[in-house]
Amino acid sequence: MTSAFSSIKQGLQEAIDYSGGKVKSAIVHEFSPLDVKQVRAQVGMSQSEFASAFGISVSTLRHWERGDRKPQGPALVLLNVVSKEPETVLRALAS
């Protein structure tokens, strides 16, 4: 528990220093917006299949595909990984 706490504390301090301008460089992970419908088509699944396979509600998936909403946070990360390595993600989720 101590090493986990130390790691989290260090990361938080680095983020505070970066946002305060004390540190000029940092590793920032940014994910570009994606065409969710294209990702689903690439995987070759219906909306229902895709939503079920990746733990997304069909309603949310439809909103993303129509452009009413945009995936954010962990959902955006998941969709980026699915777009690049769909078989790997499906295999991992099947385990």
C-alpha positions in Angstrom: 0.0 0.0 0.0 2.9 2.4 0.8 4.4 2.1 -2.7 1.0 2.7 -4.3 0.4 5.7 -2.2 3.9 7.1 -3.0 3.4 6.6 -6.7 0.0 8.4 -6.6 1.4 11.2 -4.5 4.3 11.6 -6.9 2.0 11.7 -9.9 -0.3 14.2 -8.2 2.7 16.5 -7.3 4.0 16.3 -10.9 0.5 17.3 -12.2 0.3 20.2 -9.7 3.8 21.4 -10.7 3.0 21.1 -14.4 -0.3 23.0 -14.1 1.4 25.7 -12.0 4.1 26.2 -14.7 6.9 24.9 -12.5 7.7 22.1 -14.9 7.9 22.8 -18.7 7.6 19.3 -20.0 5.3 16.4 -19.2 3.9 13.4 -20.9 0.4 14.3 -21.9 -1.8 11.6 -23.5 -4.3 13.2 -25.8 -6.8 11.2 -27.8 -8.2 12.6 -31.0 -12.0 12.3 -31.7 -13.0 9.3 -33.7 -15.8 8.3 -36.0 -17.5 5.8 -33.7 -19.7 4.4 -36.5 -16.5 3.7 -38.6 -14.9 1.9 -35.6 -18.0 -0.2 -35.2 -18.1 -1.0 -39.0 -14.4 -1.9 -38.9 -15.1 -4.4 -36.2 -18.1 -5.7 -38.2 -20.7 -5.6 -35.5 -24.3 -4.3 -35.3 -25.0 -1.6 -32.8 -26.4 -4.1 -30.3 -23.4 -6.4 -30.7 -20.9 -3.6 -30.3 -22.6 -2.1 -27.3 -22.9 -5.5 -25.6 -19.3 -6.5 -26.4 -17.8 -3.3 -25.0 -20.1 -2.5 -22.1 -21.8 0.5 -23.7 -25.5 1.2 -23.7 -27.1 1.1 -27.2 -28.6 4.5 -26.6 -25.1 6.0 -25.8 -23.6 4.4 -28.9 -26.4 5.8 -31.1 -25.8 9.3 -29.7 -22.1 9.0 -30.4 -22.7 7.7 -34.0 -25.2 10.6 -34.7 -22.7 13.1 -33.2 -25.2 14.3 -30.5 -22.5 13.4 -28.0 -18.8 12.6 -28.0 -17.2 9.8 -26.0 -14.9 11.1 -23.3 -12.5 9.8 -20.7 -12.3 6.0 -20.4 -14.8 5.5 -23.2 -12.7 7.5 -25.6 -9.6 5.5 -24.6 -11.4 2.2 -25.1 -12.7 3.2 -28.5 -9.2 4.3 -29.6 -7.8 1.0 -28.5 -10.6 -0.9 -30.2 -10.0 1.1 -33.4 -6.3 0.0 -33.4 -6.5 -3.5 -31.9 -10.1 -4.8 -32.0 -9.2 -8.5 -31.8 -6.9 -8.0 -28.8 -9.6 -6.1 -26.9 -12.2 -8.7 -27.7 -9.9 -11.5 -26.7 -9.1 -9.8 -23.4 -12.8 -9.2 -22.6 -13.6 -12.8 -23.4 -11.2 -14.1 -20.7 
